[in-house]
Amino acid sequence: MSMQEMIAAVRADAVVGQGSCSVIDECYEDAELAQALDDAGAGTVKSALAWARSTDRLFREREQEVRAEMF
């Protein structure tokens, strides 16, 4: 599976892709996403999506913790 195919799949995903307002959508340029996927050892679309959704979930959980501590 090529890196471009994995990036395209992540960008097209309804949960973390373009227009989702996820941390992946808002904070990762394609080159950064490619590096993160490579660092994570993603070699398939399935593993790339699993990494992206997991990463987004961790950021959302941390955001909720911070908000809870603020109020």
N, C-alpha and C positions, 0 to 999 in steps of 0.2 A: 504494500500500500504506500503510495507516495505521500509526502508531507503535505503537498498542495491539496490532495484529496481529503486528508484528515482535517486540514484547516477549513476547507469548504464545507465539510460536514458539520463542524463545530459552529461555523458562522450561520448555517442554515437551520440549526437546532432551535426548536421553539422555546426551550428552557433557558439556554445560555447564548443563543445566537443573536444576530443583528436585530435590534429593536426590542430586545428583552430587558434592557437595563441591568443586565447581570454584570458582575465584575469582569467577566471575560469580554463581554461586549464593550463595556465602557473603558477598560484599562489596558487591554492587550492589543497592540498592533500585530499584524501578521507575523513579523519577524520575532517578536517577543513570544507570541503563541507557539511558533515553531520551536523556539528554544525550550520553552516550558514542556511541550509535548515530548521533545527529544530527551530532556532531563528526566521526565517521568517514565521513559521507556515505552511510550505509546507506539505501537506498530500497526494498529488497525483502527478503523473508524470507531468500532465499539470501545476500545480502550481509550481513544482520544475523547470520546463523549463522556465516558465514565470519569476520566480525570477532570474534564471541564466542569461537569455537574458537581463533582465532589468538592472541587476548589471553590466554586460559587457558593455551595452550601456552607462551607466553613466560614467564608467571609460574611454571609448573611447571619449565621449564628453568632459570630463575634460582634457584628453590628447590633444585634438584639441585646447582647450582654452589656455592651457599652451604653446603649440607650437606657437600659434598666438601672444601671449604676448612676446615671445622670439625674434621674427623677425619683 
